[in-house]
């Protein structure tokens, strides 16, 4: 039995994908923050000490991933819903067992 997906819910899919990307970004952000916290301070061209980024700087990344993941998923779902009328939807095949 072939089934076509006729509509994707932009808000629901955006929430799920936004939270998912924010959580996955923590896999990279936490080790990166730990590595930066143990690095010695840098020096600029004039010999002045350059401070390390604060922990709040690293908290920005998951928030950006959450917001952008939400926005892009909502846009993608809205585009899919618009194009479904003209091109048809994603098809998949299933069977009862």
C-alpha positions as CSV (number, residue, x, y, z in Angstrom):
1,X,0.0,0.0,0.0
2,X,1.5,3.3,-1.1
3,X,0.9,6.2,1.2
4,X,1.5,9.9,0.5
5,X,2.3,12.5,3.2
6,X,-0.1,15.4,2.4
7,X,0.9,17.9,5.1
8,X,3.7,18.5,7.5
9,X,3.0,20.5,10.7
10,X,5.5,23.4,10.6
11,X,5.3,24.3,14.3
12,X,5.4,20.8,15.7
13,X,8.2,19.7,13.4
14,X,10.1,23.0,14.1
15,X,9.9,22.5,17.9
16,X,11.2,18.9,17.7
17,X,14.0,19.6,15.3
18,X,15.0,22.8,17.1
19,X,15.3,21.0,20.4
20,X,17.1,18.1,18.8
21,X,19.7,20.3,17.1
22,X,20.3,22.2,20.4
23,X,20.9,19.0,22.3
24,X,23.1,17.6,19.6
25,X,25.2,20.8,19.6
26,X,26.0,20.2,23.3
27,X,28.0,17.2,22.2
28,X,30.4,19.6,20.5
29,X,30.0,22.7,22.8
30,X,30.8,21.0,26.1
31,X,34.2,19.5,25.1
32,X,35.1,22.7,23.2
33,X,34.3,24.8,26.3
34,X,36.4,22.5,28.5
35,X,39.3,22.6,26.1
36,X,39.2,26.4,25.9
37,X,39.0,26.7,29.7
38,X,42.4,24.9,30.1
39,X,44.2,26.8,27.4
40,X,46.7,29.4,28.5
41,X,45.7,33.0,27.7
42,X,46.8,34.3,24.3
43,X,48.9,37.4,23.4
44,X,48.1,39.9,20.7
45,X,50.5,41.6,18.3
46,X,51.4,44.2,21.0
47,X,52.1,41.7,23.7
48,X,48.8,42.3,25.6
49,X,47.1,39.4,27.2
50,X,43.9,38.3,25.4
51,X,41.2,36.8,27.7
52,X,39.5,33.6,27.0
53,X,35.8,33.6,26.0
54,X,33.4,33.3,29.0
55,X,31.2,30.3,29.6
56,X,28.2,32.4,28.5
57,X,29.8,32.6,25.0
58,X,29.5,28.9,24.6
59,X,25.9,28.9,25.7
60,X,25.0,31.0,22.7
61,X,25.7,28.2,20.3
62,X,22.9,25.8,21.4
63,X,20.5,28.7,21.5
64,X,21.4,29.7,17.9
65,X,21.1,26.1,16.8
66,X,17.6,25.9,18.5
67,X,16.4,29.1,16.8
68,X,17.8,28.4,13.4
69,X,16.7,24.8,13.5
70,X,13.2,25.9,14.3
71,X,13.1,28.6,11.6
72,X,14.6,26.4,8.8
73,X,12.3,23.5,9.6
74,X,9.2,25.7,9.7
75,X,10.3,27.2,6.3
76,X,10.9,23.7,4.9
77,X,7.6,22.4,6.1
78,X,5.7,25.4,4.7
79,X,7.5,25.0,1.3
80,X,6.6,21.3,1.3
81,X,2.9,22.0,2.1
82,X,2.9,24.6,-0.7
83,X,4.6,22.4,-3.3
84,X,2.4,19.3,-2.4
85,X,-0.5,20.8,-4.4
86,X,1.6,20.9,-7.6
87,X,4.1,18.0,-7.3
88,X,2.5,15.5,-4.9
89,X,4.0,14.4,-1.6
90,X,6.6,12.0,-0.3
91,X,5.5,8.5,-0.9
92,X,6.3,5.4,1.1
93,X,5.1,1.9,1.0
94,X,3.7,0.0,4.0
95,X,2.1,-3.3,4.6
96,X,0.1,-5.0,7.3
97,X,1.6,-7.9,9.1
